[in-house]
């Protein structure tokens, strides 16, 4: 069975690479032929279009940069959808949009699954990333063998739409953590603390987090290239804000985070790396929040392994 993969960007190329390395026959497509070339050279088939991939594959996975891109690709694939066809959408998208899209797919007799990922590009490269999957239970079990190649921890979140809600929530939390780390690192340096010592103090304390152990290293090395741009961060935090507003939750921190991100975009550009937000504090203080010995890029040191479903704890 050939599996299709559409969207070979920063995350998509790494996810598709995991499938290919694990013996999954792939037909790939991206608007940029240069991104397809390494896969074709390694033995994958080159798709001619999104429609072509759906026509020739039983399962098609997409990893796209925005809900608009997802809508455009789905529109191209729909004429080829029918019973026996499954679309797995791994993009971070609008929960309402993916529910509507799943309805369009169901009308053709096909099946739609949402499976956004979380954990960073470096863990996507090793297959150690986490996957949230929204789909009926039977559908989830059907695609689980593929998902356990793509990710180390696979969580069935419920029906379509639930995974996207959880994904934008996790990206909101990660962004809030990044901004507080920028403030913490800058304040400690201004107060005369060594930046490397500050990093270790956070790492071994109750202030530690996944974001600290990844993005703080790139901040301190000066790389500031986490492979996640401000426009994507703004999209995800904005989706979380919309979700809260739709359910009448009066958030206080989220609007402030959005204002800070907008300021970062105005200063550095919408496509600037998100960890450049530290520079909003470096500039007015005259500090350079850096330390020797930190990596210029992140490498997942956990050995690759086949993933498994995360079992939700329930009482009773």
Secondary structure, 3 states (H helix, E strand, C coil): CCEEEECCCCCHHHHHHHHHHCCCCEEEECCCHHHHHHHHHCCCEECCCHHHHHHHCCEEEECCCCHHHHHHHHHHHHHHCCCCCEEEECCCCCHHHHHHHHHHHHHCCCEEEECCEECCHHHHCCCCCEEEEECCHHHHHHHHHHHHHHCCEEEEEECCCHHHHHHHHHHHHHHHHHHHHHHHHHHHHHCCCCHHHHHHHHHCCCCCCHHHHHHHHHHHHCCCCCCCEHHHHHHHHHHHHHHHHHCCCCCCHHHHHHHHHHHHHHHHCCCCEHHHHHHHHHHHHCCCCCCCCCCCCCCCCCCCCCCEECCCCCCC
